[in-house]
Amino acid sequence: MEKRTARLTLLVDPNKKAAFEKLCAQEDVTPSQKIRQFMRDYIEEKLGTDWREEVFSDDVAP
């Protein structure tokens, strides 16, 4: 299970934020859920399907 203890702060165009929030609502997901999905997909694209072992190993600093 992922720990959700880190915060990521982004500055985005208010119009893009509003459009993103509207699209997320249409999919019945929160913006945070969608961003986490985008991050997982990107990490898998770059590190491969076994990325969890690399990312969640004890050797990786938080």
Helices and strands as residue ranges (DSSP letters): H 14-26, H 31-47, H 51-55
